Amino acid sequence: MQLGINLGYWGAGMDADNLAVAQEADRLGYAVCWAAEAYGSDAATVLTWVAAQTERIDVGSAIFQIPARQPAMTAMTAATLDSLSKGRFRLGLGVSGPQVSEGWYGVKFDKPLARTREYVEIVRKAMTRERLSYEGQHWTLPLPGGPGKPIKLTVHPQREHIPLYIAAIGPKNLEQTGEIADGALLIFPSADHLEETAVKHLRAGREKAGKTLDGFDVCPTLPLALGDDKDVAALADTFRPYTALYVGGMGSRKQNFYNQLAQRMGYEGEAAEIQDKYLSGDKEGAAAAVPHELIDQTTLLGSVDRIADRMKAYAAAGVTTLTLAPAGFTLDERIAALRAGTEALERAGLA
C-alpha cells in the first residue's frame, strides 16, 4: 500500500505551509499529492505550483469538477500538467454537487452518471491525439451545421495513458467508476465497512468491463492526527465540525451523498439528527451529535502503533493508496503527522 497526501483547498492562509508539506512528502517518498477545488482555489494552478517545486511525487486533481470545464479543456490541462511535471500527473474527476454545479457554474445537475461517462470518453479520446468527434446525449463534437471541424490535441503528453480517477460515493457511481476509470477517490472510508460501501461495487464495475481489481487504485482520504492513545477522544473532537459539515450540510436535505454514506455505515438516526441540526443553523449541536465511533472509523488518530494497526485494516480491506490529510495547528505538527504516516506504514509491514 502506498501513501499520498491531500492538501485540500488553497488560499486558506496556509499556502506556504502546504507547499512545505508537499515538499516533505516528496522527500519521504509519498506517492502522490492531491489538491482539491470547490468554489475558491482551482486545482490546476495549485498542482502546477507544487509540481514545479517537487521532484518525484505525483500531483493529482482531487478533483477537477466536471461542470467547471468542457471535457476537451480538461484533456488540454491534463496533457499540459503531465508534460510540465515530466509524467507525474494523475487526473481526478467528479461531478461536484447540485449546489455548486447549479449555483456557481450554472450547469444543471442532472444525469450525473451519463454525464460522467461521456466526459471520460471525450477526455480519453482527446488524449489519444485523434481528431476529436463525438456524438452523445450531453456533448456533440463538432456542433452540427456550423463551422466547427474535428481537430486534435497539439500537446504531446509525457505518457500515452494518464491515470484517471473518479470521486465516487454512491453504489451506482462506484460501479461505473470501476468500469471506466483507473482508480476511485473515496471520502469518509471506514475499513470495517469498505467492502460493503465501496469495494464490492467497484469490483462489479470491473467485472462488467471484463477486468479485476488488479491494477485498480482504491484511494481513500483520511485525516491523520498524531497523539497519545489516551487522548483519542479529544483528537476525534477536533474533527466534529468537519464531519458535521459533510454529513449535515454538504448538499440539500434530499441530496447529500455523505449523509447517505453515513446511513449505509449504520448511522441512520445519527445522520438524520446531524442534518436536522446543521440545516436549522445549529452547527454546534450538529457537531456534538456526531458519534465518536463515526469519527474514529473514518480518521487515523493516536499513536504511531495505533495508526499502524488501522493501516493494516485498510490494506486488508483493499486500499492500495491511502491518502492522508495531516492535521495540526502548526507546520511542525503537520510535518510530524506526515512523518508518523511513513513510520506507521513501515511498522505495519506495508511499505
C-alpha positions, 0 to 999 in steps of 0.5 A, spaced: 500 500 500 502 506 498 501 513 501 499 520 498 497 526 501 491 531 500 492 538 501 485 540 500 483 547 498 488 553 497 488 560 499 486 558 506 492 562 509 496 556 509 499 556 502 506 556 504 505 551 509 502 546 504 507 547 499 512 545 505 508 539 506 508 537 499 515 538 499 516 533 505 512 528 502 516 528 496 522 527 500 519 521 504 517 518 498 509 519 498 506 517 492 502 522 490 499 529 492 492 531 491 489 538 491 482 539 491 477 545 488 470 547 490 468 554 489 475 558 491 482 555 489 482 551 482 486 545 482 490 546 476 494 552 478 495 549 485 498 542 482 502 546 477 505 550 483 507 544 487 509 540 481 514 545 479 517 545 486 517 537 487 521 532 484 518 525 484 511 525 487 505 525 483 500 531 483 493 529 482 486 533 481 482 531 487 478 533 483 477 537 477 469 538 477 466 536 471 461 542 470 467 547 471 470 545 464 468 542 457 471 535 457 476 537 451 479 543 456 480 538 461 484 533 456 488 540 454 490 541 462 491 534 463 496 533 457 499 540 459 500 538 467 503 531 465 508 534 460 510 540 465 511 535 471 515 530 466 509 524 467 507 525 474 500 527 473 494 523 475 487 526 473 481 526 478 474 527 476 467 528 479 461 531 478 461 536 484 454 537 487 447 540 485 449 546 489 455 548 486 454 545 479 447 549 479 449 555 483 456 557 481 457 554 474 450 554 472 450 547 469 444 543 471 445 537 475 442 532 472 444 525 469 450 525 473 452 518 471 451 519 463 454 525 464 460 522 467 461 517 462 461 521 456 466 526 459 471 520 460 470 518 453 471 525 450 477 526 455 480 519 453 479 520 446 482 527 446 488 524 449 489 519 444 491 525 439 485 523 434 481 528 431 476 529 436 468 527 434 463 525 438 456 524 438 452 523 445 446 525 449 450 531 453 456 533 448 456 533 440 463 534 437 463 538 432 456 542 433 452 540 427 451 545 421 456 550 423 463 551 422 466 547 427 471 541 424 474 535 428 481 537 430 486 534 435 490 535 441 497 539 439 500 537 446 504 531 446 503 528 453 509 525 457 505 518 457 500 515 452 495 513 458 494 518 464 491 515 470 484 517 471 480 517 477 473 518 479 470 521 486 465 516 487 460 515 493 454 512 491 453 504 489 451 506 482 457 511 481 462 506 484 460 501 479 461 505 473 467 508 476 470 501 476 468 500 469 471 506 466 476 509 470 483 507 473 482 508 480 476 511 485 477 517 490 473 515 496 471 520 502 469 518 509 472 510 508 471 506 514 475 499 513 470 495 517 465 497 512 469 498 505 467 492 502 460 493 503 460 501 501 465 501 496 469 495 494 464 490 492 461 495 487 467 497 484 469 490 483 462 489 479 464 495 475 470 491 473 467 485 472 462 488 467 468 491 463 471 484 463 477 486 468 479 485 476 481 489 481 488 488 479 491 494 477 485 498 480 487 504 485 482 504 491 484 511 494 481 513 500 482 520 504 483 520 511 485 525 516 491 523 520 492 526 527 498 524 531 497 523 539 497 519 545 492 513 545 489 516 551 487 522 548 483 519 542 477 522 544 479 529 544 483 528 537 476 525 534 473 532 537 477 536 533 474 533 527 466 534 529 465 540 525 468 537 519 464 531 519 458 535 521 459 539 515 459 533 510 454 529 513 449 535 515 450 540 510 454 538 504 448 538 499 440 539 500 436 535 505 434 530 499 441 530 496 447 529 500 451 523 498 455 523 505 449 523 509 447 517 505 454 514 506 453 515 513 446 511 513 449 505 509 455 505 515 449 504 520 448 511 522 441 512 520 438 516 526 445 519 527 445 522 520 438 524 520 439 528 527 446 531 524 442 534 518 436 536 522 441 540 526 446 543 521 440 545 516 436 549 522 443 553 523 445 549 529 452 547 527 454 546 534 449 541 536 450 538 529 457 537 531 456 534 538 451 529 535 456 526 531 458 519 534 465 518 536 465 511 533 463 515 526 469 519 527 474 514 529 472 509 523 473 514 518 480 518 521 487 515 523 488 518 530 493 516 536 499 513 536 504 511 531 502 503 533 495 505 533 495 508 526 499 502 524 494 497 526 488 501 522 493 501 516 493 494 516 485 494 516 485 498 510 490 494 506 486 488 508 480 491 506 483 493 499 486 500 499 492 500 495 493 508 496 491 511 502 491 518 502 492 522 508 490 529 510 495 531 516 492 535 521 495 540 526 495 547 528 502 548 526 507 546 520 511 542 525 505 538 527 503 537 520 510 535 518 510 530 524 503 527 522 506 526 515 512 523 518 508 518 523 504 516 516 511 513 513 513 510 520 506 507 521 506 504 514 513 501 515 511 498 522 505 495 519 509 491 514 506 495 508 511 499 505 
